[in-house]
Amino acid sequence: MESQIFGHIKGAFSGAYKNQPGAASIANGGTLFLDEIGDMNLDLQSKLLRFIQTGIIQKVGSSGSKKVDIRFICATHYEPIARIESGHFREDLYHRLNVIPIHLPPLRERGDDVLLIARHFLAHYAAEENKSFVSFEPEAETRLKDYDWLGNVRQLQNIIHRTVVLNEGQVVTPEMLPSLEMLPTNCSNARPTISVQMPPAILPTSKTIATPLPKICPLWQAEKELIEQAIKACGGDIAKAATLLEIDASTIYRKRRENWRRKRQRKIRV
């Protein structure tokens, strides 16, 4: 990260095959945006504080320095005071940066913003995926506005991308947004998950003891079918399918290997 911000010279470390100007040098005369600054390690925080105080940068591996003029904008999802109290963020750096604080409310508290952003993503992904989507049905817009969006804009972006990839048409209908039914809405630390609808389990009682259980497929089989459906919908692009399923591409390859071994073991037993 230090190299990304301040730059480095050729040979400064392994893999430094050429001179790198760094974001601070490129932003000279403009704005440098540092996202998720609350995750920055303390050592780099001290160097950033010195840079803010002096306006001077020094590339990694270089003995020379350069004066730059930059406006800083920083963002974090943490509560800064809590990070300071826990010892993860320097108080002096906080006060140096906290000149004009801007609180960005969560997406669920921003009214029609969700529709403006959703329309933007719809147009973007329709063009990217060569689809004909241009708008949402009123009921679909109502569902988007009523959802809690615990993952904020990134979650909305994922849902719209998934909807465009898995469907065809010009108007997004409520039925094209099945993921909203699968995602939790009342848990503060909830994350988007992939759900497979299964028949409800029947507990043995005096009335149901003789009733046969509905056919329930193994979890790995349902998972396999969901993954293969996503890969097919993405035209065989495993990386894109992994993005829509919100898992790593390596997970898909691993699951496929496991399923191949299961299939091979069944053949051996037969």
C-alpha positions as CSV (number, residue, x, y, z in Angstrom):
1,M,0.0,0.0,0.0
2,E,2.9,2.4,0.7
3,S,4.2,1.8,-2.8
4,Q,0.7,2.3,-4.3
5,I,0.4,5.7,-2.5
6,F,3.9,7.1,-2.6
7,G,5.4,5.1,-5.5
8,H,8.7,3.2,-5.8
9,I,11.8,3.1,-7.8
10,K,13.1,0.2,-9.9
11,G,14.7,-2.4,-7.8
12,A,13.2,-1.1,-4.5
13,F,11.9,-4.6,-3.7
14,S,11.2,-8.0,-5.3
15,G,8.9,-7.4,-8.3
16,A,9.7,-3.7,-8.7
17,Y,10.8,-4.0,-12.3
18,K,10.2,-0.3,-13.2
19,N,9.7,3.1,-11.6
20,Q,6.1,3.6,-10.2
21,P,4.9,7.2,-9.7
22,G,2.3,6.4,-7.0
23,A,-1.2,7.8,-6.5
24,A,0.0,10.8,-4.5
25,S,2.2,12.0,-7.3
26,I,-0.4,11.4,-10.0
27,A,-3.0,13.3,-7.9
28,N,-0.7,16.4,-7.6
29,G,-2.9,19.4,-8.1
30,G,-6.1,17.4,-7.5
31,T,-7.8,15.0,-5.1
32,L,-6.5,11.8,-3.6
33,F,-9.3,9.4,-2.4
34,L,-8.3,6.9,0.3
35,D,-11.1,4.3,0.7
36,E,-11.4,2.2,3.9
37,I,-8.7,4.2,5.7
38,G,-9.8,2.6,8.9
39,D,-8.1,-0.6,7.8
40,M,-4.7,1.1,7.2
41,N,-1.9,-0.3,9.5
42,L,-0.4,2.0,12.1
43,D,3.0,2.2,10.5
44,L,1.5,3.5,7.2
45,Q,-0.8,5.8,9.2
46,S,2.3,7.6,10.7
47,K,3.8,8.0,7.2
48,L,0.5,9.4,5.9
49,L,0.3,11.8,8.8
50,R,3.8,13.1,8.0
51,F,2.8,13.4,4.3
52,I,-0.3,15.4,5.2
53,Q,1.7,17.7,7.5
54,T,4.5,18.4,5.1
55,G,3.1,17.8,1.6
56,I,6.3,15.9,0.8
57,I,6.4,12.4,-0.6
58,Q,9.3,10.0,-0.9
59,K,9.2,6.9,-3.1
60,V,10.0,3.6,-1.6
61,G,13.6,2.9,-2.2
62,S,14.5,6.5,-3.1
63,S,16.5,9.1,-1.1
64,G,14.9,12.0,-3.0
65,S,11.6,13.7,-2.1
66,K,8.9,15.7,-4.0
67,K,6.5,18.4,-2.9
68,V,2.9,17.9,-3.9
69,D,-0.4,19.8,-3.4
70,I,-3.3,17.4,-2.7
71,R,-6.8,17.6,-1.3
72,F,-7.6,14.4,0.7
73,I,-11.0,12.6,0.8
74,C,-11.1,9.5,3.0
75,A,-13.8,7.0,3.7
76,T,-14.3,4.2,6.3
77,H,-17.2,2.0,7.3
78,Y,-15.9,2.0,10.9
79,E,-16.8,4.4,13.7
80,P,-13.6,6.4,13.9
81,I,-13.7,7.1,17.6
82,A,-14.2,3.4,18.3
83,R,-11.1,2.6,16.2
84,I,-9.1,5.2,18.1
85,E,-10.2,3.8,21.5
86,S,-9.3,0.2,20.4
87,G,-5.8,1.4,19.4
88,H,-6.3,0.7,15.6
89,F,-6.3,4.3,14.5
90,R,-4.1,7.3,15.4
91,E,-6.0,10.0,17.1
92,D,-3.7,12.7,15.6
93,L,-4.3,11.4,12.1
94,Y,-8.1,11.5,12.7
95,H,-8.1,15.1,13.8
96,R,-5.9,16.1,10.9
97,L,-8.3,14.5,8.4
98,N,-11.6,15.3,10.2
99,V,-11.8,18.8,8.8
100,I,-15.2,18.5,7.0
101,P,-16.9,15.3,8.1
102,I,-19.6,13.9,5.8
103,H,-21.9,11.2,7.1
104,L,-23.3,9.0,4.3
105,P,-26.6,7.3,5.4
106,P,-27.1,3.7,4.5
107,L,-28.9,3.1,1.3
108,R,-32.2,2.1,3.0
109,E,-32.4,5.6,4.5
110,R,-31.9,7.4,1.2
111,G,-35.4,7.2,-0.3
112,D,-35.4,7.1,-4.1
113,D,-31.6,6.9,-4.4
114,V,-32.0,3.2,-4.6
115,L,-34.0,3.5,-7.8
116,L,-31.6,6.0,-9.4
117,I,-28.7,3.7,-8.6
118,A,-30.6,0.6,-9.7
119,R,-31.4,2.2,-13.1
120,H,-27.8,3.2,-13.5
121,F,-26.6,-0.4,-12.9
122,L,-29.4,-1.7,-15.2
123,A,-28.3,0.4,-18.1
124,H,-24.6,-0.4,-17.5
125,Y,-25.0,-4.2,-17.3
126,A,-27.6,-4.3,-20.1
127,A,-25.0,-2.8,-22.3
128,E,-22.2,-5.0,-21.0
129,E,-24.2,-8.2,-21.3
130,N,-25.8,-7.2,-24.6
131,K,-29.3,-7.3,-23.1
132,S,-32.3,-5.2,-23.9
133,F,-33.4,-4.1,-20.4
134,V,-34.4,-0.5,-20.1
135,S,-36.6,-0.1,-17.0
136,F,-38.3,-1.7,-14.0
137,E,-41.9,-2.5,-13.5
138,P,-43.5,-0.3,-10.7
139,E,-43.9,-3.4,-8.4
140,A,-40.2,-4.3,-8.9
141,E,-39.2,-0.7,-8.0
142,T,-41.4,-1.0,-4.9
143,R,-39.6,-4.2,-3.9
144,L,-36.2,-2.5,-4.4
145,K,-37.2,0.5,-2.3
146,D,-38.7,-1.6,0.5
147,Y,-35.7,-3.9,0.9
148,D,-33.2,-3.1,3.8
149,W,-30.0,-3.3,1.6
150,L,-27.7,-4.3,4.5
151,G,-24.9,-4.6,1.9
152,N,-25.7,-1.1,0.6
153,V,-24.7,-0.2,-3.0
154,R,-22.5,-3.2,-3.6
155,Q,-25.3,-5.5,-2.7
156,L,-27.7,-3.6,-5.0
157,Q,-25.1,-3.7,-7.8
158,N,-24.8,-7.5,-7.4
159,I,-28.5,-8.1,-7.5
160,I,-29.0,-6.0,-10.6
161,H,-26.1,-7.7,-12.4
162,R,-27.4,-11.1,-11.5
163,T,-30.9,-10.1,-12.7
164,V,-29.6,-8.9,-16.1
165,V,-27.5,-12.0,-16.6
166,L,-30.1,-14.6,-15.7
167,N,-33.1,-13.0,-17.5
168,E,-34.3,-11.6,-20.9
169,G,-36.6,-8.8,-21.7
170,Q,-36.9,-5.0,-21.7
171,V,-38.6,-4.5,-18.3
172,V,-37.4,-6.1,-15.1
173,T,-40.4,-7.7,-13.4
174,P,-40.7,-8.6,-9.7
175,E,-40.3,-12.3,-10.6
176,M,-36.8,-11.5,-11.9
177,L,-35.7,-10.4,-8.5
178,P,-35.9,-13.8,-6.6
179,S,-32.7,-13.1,-4.6
180,L,-34.6,-10.5,-2.5
181,E,-36.7,-13.3,-1.1
182,M,-33.5,-15.2,-0.2
183,L,-31.6,-12.5,1.6
184,P,-32.0,-11.8,5.4
185,T,-33.5,-8.4,6.3
186,N,-33.4,-8.2,10.0
187,C,-29.8,-9.0,11.0
188,S,-27.3,-6.2,11.3
189,N,-24.3,-8.3,10.2
190,A,-26.1,-10.3,7.6
191,R,-24.5,-10.9,4.2
192,P,-26.1,-11.9,0.8
193,T,-26.3,-15.7,0.7
194,I,-27.2,-18.3,-1.8
195,S,-30.3,-20.2,-0.8
196,V,-31.8,-23.4,-2.2
197,Q,-35.5,-23.9,-1.4
198,M,-36.1,-27.3,0.2
199,P,-39.4,-29.0,1.1
200,P,-40.2,-28.4,4.8
201,A,-39.2,-31.2,7.1
202,I,-42.1,-33.3,8.5
203,L,-41.6,-34.2,12.1
204,P,-43.0,-37.6,13.2
205,T,-46.3,-37.1,15.2
206,S,-49.3,-39.3,15.7
207,K,-50.8,-37.9,12.5
208,T,-47.8,-37.8,10.3
209,I,-45.8,-40.9,11.5
210,A,-47.1,-42.9,8.6
211,T,-46.8,-40.2,6.0
212,P,-43.8,-40.7,3.7
213,L,-41.3,-37.9,3.6
214,P,-41.1,-35.8,0.5
215,K,-38.2,-36.5,-1.7
216,I,-35.2,-34.5,-0.5
217,C,-32.0,-34.4,-2.5
218,P,-28.6,-34.2,-0.7
219,L,-27.3,-30.7,-0.1
220,W,-24.2,-31.3,-2.3
221,Q,-26.5,-32.2,-5.2
222,A,-28.7,-29.1,-4.9
223,E,-25.5,-27.0,-4.6
224,K,-24.1,-28.7,-7.7
225,E,-27.3,-28.0,-9.7
226,L,-27.3,-24.3,-8.6
227,I,-23.6,-23.9,-9.6
228,E,-24.1,-25.5,-13.0
229,Q,-27.2,-23.4,-13.7
230,A,-25.2,-20.2,-13.0
231,I,-22.3,-21.4,-15.2
232,K,-24.7,-22.2,-18.0
233,A,-26.5,-18.8,-17.6
234,C,-23.1,-17.1,-17.9
235,G,-22.2,-18.9,-21.1
236,G,-19.6,-21.1,-19.4
237,D,-17.7,-18.1,-17.8
238,I,-16.9,-19.6,-14.3
239,A,-15.4,-16.3,-13.1
240,K,-18.6,-14.4,-13.8
241,A,-20.8,-17.2,-12.3
242,A,-18.7,-17.1,-9.2
243,T,-19.2,-13.3,-8.9
244,L,-23.0,-13.7,-9.2
245,L,-23.0,-16.5,-6.7
246,E,-20.8,-14.4,-4.4
247,I,-18.1,-17.1,-4.0
248,D,-14.5,-17.5,-5.3
249,A,-14.0,-19.2,-8.7
250,S,-11.7,-21.6,-6.8
251,T,-14.7,-22.8,-4.8
252,I,-16.5,-23.7,-8.0
253,Y,-13.5,-25.7,-9.2
254,R,-13.2,-27.4,-5.8
255,K,-16.9,-28.3,-5.8
256,R,-16.6,-29.7,-9.3
257,R,-13.7,-31.9,-8.2
258,E,-15.6,-33.2,-5.2
259,N,-18.6,-34.0,-7.3
260,W,-16.4,-35.9,-9.8
261,R,-14.9,-37.9,-6.9
262,R,-18.4,-38.8,-5.6
263,K,-19.5,-39.9,-9.1
264,R,-16.3,-42.0,-9.5
265,Q,-16.8,-43.6,-6.0
266,R,-20.4,-44.6,-6.9
267,K,-19.2,-46.2,-10.1
268,I,-16.6,-48.2,-8.1
269,R,-19.1,-49.4,-5.6
270,V,-21.5,-50.5,-8.4
